[in-house]
Amino acid sequence: MSSVIIENITKTYEKGIVKALDNVSFEVKSGELFGLIGADGAGKTTLFRILTTLLIPDSGKATVAGFDVIKDLKQIRQIVGYMPGKFSLYQDLSIEENLNFFATVFGTTVEENFELIRDIYVQIEPFKKRLAGKLSGGMKQKLALCCALIHEPKVLFLDEPTTGVDPVSRKEFWEMLGRLKERGITIIVSTPYMDEAKLCDRIALIQNSKILDVDTLEGILTKNKQNLFAVSSDNMYQLLKDLRAYTDAVSCFAFGQHHHLQVKTPTSSDEKLRAYLAHRNHTNVSIETINPDIEDTFIKLMQDA
């Protein structure tokens, strides 16, 4: 079994002033592709560092594949792969040299576990003599993933692996994770991108050091019903201010070319809203009833917390 269990983990910095994690609890099932989704500073990296034995929590308990993160750190370090958010490989070594180094550290060889990294490595093999510091962002991520997999880990921790990566490399990266999941590796990915939630088996939404919800994407959306309008007009800046002042408004945020307005009751009509906006001299008004997506739901959970 390679499940990950987190029970009431708390961590503070600066002599207890800054709380990074506040009684965080959830479980990741063996073989699951699990997403930890939240903005910068939410606590994702701190949790990963605890689970990979790089930090000690102030309180609570966590186990990785049955091993305690405090008592069994040597065992955990042999069975996990960790790809930190910041590129941390040796930039003055080539792709080939980095891979051989990390394989040696874990007492194995690149050839021994090559089957595990084959799909990824073939994309960077033409540049195997190039220094890691000279690689593009997407190629750095692929090399880092190869190094994290070279010892065939049971649990893989990826801290914001697609941040700053171009859309094509980002898509390829998630396709790689899907193939790794098929091999039975438990994968925990942190990301600030809400659209990546649909690529995970289950997700945990984290904000301000607290877990807001843990479920499948469909489960989270089903539990958090909202009455939403997508609204636009010729003056989007003034429209946002007026929508927030609307008597039936719960919240309103900008979403691309529209503002998403949450209203208090399902009986709120677009005719009433349209009359309100006409009274405030808005032109070319578009109002559409919509279903909430993960970003709408995340904002709602933040407001309710």
C-alpha positions as CSV (number, residue, x, y, z in Angstrom):
1,M,0.0,0.0,0.0
2,S,1.3,3.5,-0.8
3,S,-1.4,5.7,0.7
4,V,-0.7,9.0,2.4
5,I,-2.5,9.9,5.6
6,I,-2.4,13.4,7.1
7,E,-4.0,14.0,10.5
8,N,-4.3,17.5,12.1
9,I,-0.9,18.7,10.8
10,T,0.0,22.2,12.0
11,K,3.1,24.2,11.2
12,T,4.1,27.7,12.0
13,Y,7.1,29.9,11.2
14,E,8.7,32.9,12.8
15,K,8.3,31.7,16.4
16,G,4.7,30.7,15.9
17,I,3.6,34.0,14.3
18,V,3.0,32.8,10.7
19,K,0.8,29.8,10.4
20,A,1.6,27.8,7.3
21,L,-0.7,24.8,8.0
22,D,-3.7,24.8,10.4
23,N,-5.0,21.3,11.4
24,V,-4.7,19.9,7.9
25,S,-6.2,16.4,7.5
26,F,-7.0,14.3,4.4
27,E,-6.0,10.9,2.9
28,V,-4.6,10.0,-0.5
29,K,-5.5,6.5,-1.7
30,S,-2.9,4.1,-3.0
31,G,-2.4,4.6,-6.8
32,E,-4.4,7.8,-6.8
33,L,-3.6,11.0,-8.8
34,F,-4.4,13.6,-6.2
35,G,-4.4,17.4,-6.7
36,L,-3.6,19.9,-3.9
37,I,-5.0,23.1,-5.3
38,G,-4.5,26.6,-4.0
39,A,-2.9,30.0,-4.5
40,D,0.7,30.9,-3.7
41,G,1.2,31.0,0.1
42,A,-1.7,28.6,0.8
43,G,0.6,26.0,2.5
44,K,1.2,23.5,-0.4
45,T,5.0,23.5,-0.3
46,T,5.1,23.3,3.5
47,L,2.9,20.3,3.4
48,F,5.1,18.6,0.7
49,R,8.2,19.3,2.7
50,I,6.7,17.6,5.8
51,L,5.6,14.6,3.8
52,T,9.0,14.2,2.3
53,T,10.7,14.5,5.7
54,L,12.4,17.9,5.0
55,L,10.3,19.6,7.7
56,I,9.0,18.5,11.1
57,P,5.4,19.5,11.9
58,D,4.6,21.3,15.1
59,S,1.7,18.9,15.8
60,G,-0.3,16.2,14.2
61,K,0.7,13.0,12.4
62,A,1.4,11.9,8.8
63,T,2.3,8.6,7.2
64,V,3.6,7.8,3.7
65,A,3.0,4.2,2.6
66,G,2.6,3.3,6.3
67,F,5.8,5.0,7.4
68,D,5.7,7.9,9.9
69,V,7.2,11.1,8.6
70,I,9.2,11.7,11.8
71,K,10.1,8.3,13.0
72,D,10.7,6.6,9.7
73,L,12.4,9.3,7.6
74,K,15.1,7.0,6.1
75,Q,12.5,4.5,4.9
76,I,10.4,7.3,3.4
77,R,13.3,8.9,1.5
78,Q,13.9,5.5,-0.2
79,I,10.3,5.2,-1.5
80,V,9.3,8.7,-2.5
81,G,10.2,10.9,-5.4
82,Y,10.1,14.7,-4.9
83,M,10.1,17.4,-7.5
84,P,10.2,20.8,-5.8
85,G,8.7,23.9,-7.4
86,K,12.0,25.5,-8.0
87,F,14.4,23.7,-10.4
88,S,16.9,22.2,-8.1
89,L,19.1,19.9,-10.2
90,Y,22.8,20.6,-10.9
91,Q,22.7,23.3,-13.6
92,D,26.4,22.8,-14.4
93,L,25.9,19.1,-15.1
94,S,24.4,17.7,-18.4
95,I,21.1,15.9,-18.6
96,E,22.9,12.6,-18.8
97,E,25.2,13.5,-15.8
98,N,22.3,14.5,-13.6
99,L,20.4,11.3,-14.3
100,N,23.4,9.1,-13.6
101,F,24.2,11.1,-10.4
102,F,20.7,10.7,-8.9
103,A,20.6,7.0,-9.9
104,T,23.8,6.4,-8.1
105,V,22.5,8.2,-5.0
106,F,19.7,5.7,-4.7
107,G,22.0,2.7,-5.5
108,T,20.6,2.0,-8.9
109,T,21.4,2.7,-12.6
110,V,19.5,4.6,-15.3
111,E,19.4,1.3,-17.3
112,E,17.8,-0.6,-14.4
113,N,14.7,1.6,-14.3
114,F,14.8,3.0,-17.8
115,E,11.4,1.6,-18.7
116,L,9.8,3.8,-16.1
117,I,11.2,7.0,-17.6
118,R,11.3,6.0,-21.3
119,D,8.3,8.0,-22.4
120,I,9.8,11.2,-20.8
121,Y,13.4,10.6,-21.6
122,V,13.0,10.1,-25.3
123,Q,11.9,13.8,-25.5
124,I,15.1,15.1,-23.9
125,E,17.5,12.4,-25.1
126,P,18.6,14.5,-28.2
127,F,19.9,17.1,-25.8
128,K,21.5,14.7,-23.2
129,K,24.9,16.4,-23.4
130,R,23.4,19.9,-22.8
131,L,23.9,21.5,-19.4
132,A,20.7,21.5,-17.3
133,G,21.0,25.2,-16.8
134,K,20.7,25.8,-20.5
135,L,17.4,23.9,-20.9
136,S,14.0,25.4,-21.6
137,G,11.4,25.5,-18.8
138,G,9.5,22.5,-20.2
139,M,12.7,20.4,-20.7
140,K,13.9,21.2,-17.2
141,Q,10.6,19.9,-15.8
142,K,10.9,16.7,-17.8
143,L,14.5,16.2,-16.6
144,A,13.4,16.8,-13.0
145,L,10.6,14.3,-13.3
146,C,13.1,11.7,-14.7
147,C,15.4,12.3,-11.7
148,A,12.5,12.0,-9.3
149,L,11.5,8.6,-10.9
150,I,14.9,7.1,-11.4
151,H,14.7,4.9,-8.2
152,E,11.1,3.7,-9.0
153,P,9.3,5.5,-6.1
154,K,6.0,4.3,-4.6
155,V,4.8,7.9,-4.0
156,L,5.6,10.9,-6.2
157,F,5.3,14.5,-4.9
158,L,5.2,17.2,-7.6
159,D,5.2,20.8,-6.3
160,E,3.7,23.1,-8.9
161,P,5.3,21.2,-11.8
162,T,3.6,23.1,-14.6
163,T,4.1,26.7,-13.3
164,G,5.7,28.8,-15.9
165,V,5.7,26.1,-18.5
166,D,4.3,26.6,-22.0
167,P,0.8,25.2,-22.8
168,V,2.1,22.3,-25.0
169,S,4.7,21.1,-22.4
170,R,2.0,21.5,-19.7
171,K,-0.3,19.2,-21.6
172,E,2.5,16.7,-22.3
173,F,3.4,16.7,-18.6
174,W,-0.1,15.7,-17.5
175,E,-0.2,13.0,-20.1
176,M,3.0,11.6,-18.6
177,L,1.4,11.6,-15.1
178,G,-1.6,9.6,-16.5
179,R,0.8,7.0,-17.8
180,L,2.7,6.9,-14.5
181,K,-0.6,6.4,-12.6
182,E,-1.3,3.4,-14.7
183,R,1.8,1.9,-13.3
184,G,0.4,2.1,-9.8
185,I,2.4,5.0,-8.5
186,T,0.6,7.3,-6.0
187,I,1.0,10.9,-7.3
188,I,0.3,14.1,-5.4
189,V,0.5,17.2,-7.4
190,S,0.2,20.8,-6.1
191,T,-0.9,23.5,-8.5
192,P,-2.3,27.0,-8.5
193,Y,-4.2,26.3,-11.7
194,M,-7.9,25.5,-11.2
195,D,-8.3,24.0,-14.6
196,E,-5.9,21.2,-13.7
197,A,-8.4,20.0,-11.1
198,K,-10.3,18.0,-13.7
199,L,-7.2,16.0,-14.5
200,C,-7.0,14.5,-11.0
201,D,-8.9,11.6,-9.4
202,R,-9.6,13.8,-6.3
203,I,-8.6,17.2,-5.1
204,A,-8.1,19.1,-1.9
205,L,-8.7,22.9,-2.0
206,I,-6.4,24.7,0.3
207,Q,-6.3,28.4,1.2
208,N,-4.7,30.4,4.1
209,S,-3.2,27.2,5.6
210,K,-6.6,25.4,5.8
211,I,-8.3,22.7,3.8
212,L,-11.6,24.0,2.3
213,D,-12.8,20.7,0.8
214,V,-11.6,17.3,-0.3
215,D,-13.5,15.3,-3.0
216,T,-13.8,14.6,-6.7
217,L,-14.2,17.7,-8.8
218,E,-17.8,16.6,-9.5
219,G,-18.4,16.1,-5.8
220,I,-17.1,19.5,-4.9
221,L,-19.2,21.2,-7.6
222,T,-22.3,19.3,-6.6
223,K,-22.0,20.2,-2.9
224,N,-21.6,23.9,-3.5
225,K,-24.6,25.1,-5.4
226,Q,-24.7,28.7,-6.5
227,N,-27.0,31.0,-8.5
228,L,-24.8,32.6,-11.0
229,F,-25.1,35.1,-13.9
230,A,-22.3,35.8,-16.4
231,V,-22.7,39.6,-17.2
232,S,-21.0,41.9,-19.6
233,S,-21.5,45.5,-20.9
234,D,-19.6,48.2,-22.7
235,N,-18.1,49.5,-19.5
236,M,-16.8,46.5,-17.6
237,Y,-15.0,48.5,-14.9
238,Q,-18.1,50.4,-13.9
239,L,-20.2,47.2,-14.4
240,L,-18.2,45.4,-11.7
241,K,-18.8,48.2,-9.2
242,D,-22.5,48.3,-10.0
243,L,-23.0,44.6,-9.8
244,R,-21.3,44.5,-6.4
245,A,-23.8,47.2,-5.3
246,Y,-26.8,45.2,-6.6
247,T,-29.2,44.5,-3.7
248,D,-29.5,40.8,-4.6
249,A,-25.7,40.3,-5.0
250,V,-23.8,37.9,-2.9
251,S,-20.5,38.4,-4.7
252,C,-19.1,39.4,-8.1
253,F,-15.7,38.8,-9.6
254,A,-14.2,39.3,-13.0
255,F,-13.9,36.2,-15.2
256,G,-12.3,36.9,-18.6
257,Q,-14.8,38.8,-20.8
258,H,-17.6,38.5,-18.2
259,H,-18.2,39.2,-14.5
260,H,-19.7,36.3,-12.5
261,L,-22.4,37.5,-10.3
262,Q,-23.7,35.3,-7.5
263,V,-27.2,36.2,-6.4
264,K,-29.1,35.3,-3.2
265,T,-32.0,33.2,-4.6
266,P,-32.7,31.0,-7.6
267,T,-35.8,33.2,-8.3
268,S,-33.6,36.2,-9.1
269,S,-34.5,37.1,-12.7
270,D,-32.3,38.5,-15.4
271,E,-35.1,41.0,-16.3
272,K,-34.7,42.6,-12.8
273,L,-31.0,42.7,-13.2
274,R,-31.2,44.1,-16.8
275,A,-33.6,46.9,-15.6
276,Y,-31.1,47.7,-12.8
277,L,-28.2,48.0,-15.2
278,A,-30.2,50.0,-17.7
279,H,-31.0,52.5,-14.9
280,R,-27.3,52.9,-14.4
281,N,-26.8,53.6,-18.1
282,H,-25.1,50.4,-19.2
283,T,-25.3,49.5,-22.9
284,N,-24.9,46.3,-24.8
285,V,-25.7,44.3,-21.7
286,S,-25.4,40.5,-21.9
287,I,-26.8,38.4,-19.1
288,E,-26.6,34.6,-19.1
289,T,-27.4,32.0,-16.4
290,I,-24.4,29.7,-15.9
291,N,-23.3,26.7,-13.8
292,P,-20.4,27.4,-11.4
293,D,-17.0,26.0,-12.3
294,I,-14.2,25.2,-10.0
295,E,-13.0,28.8,-9.7
296,D,-16.5,30.0,-8.7
297,T,-16.7,27.2,-6.2
298,F,-13.2,28.0,-4.7
299,I,-14.2,31.6,-4.2
300,K,-17.4,30.6,-2.5
301,L,-15.6,28.2,-0.2
302,M,-13.1,31.0,0.7
303,Q,-16.0,33.3,1.5
304,D,-17.7,30.7,3.7
305,A,-14.6,29.7,5.6
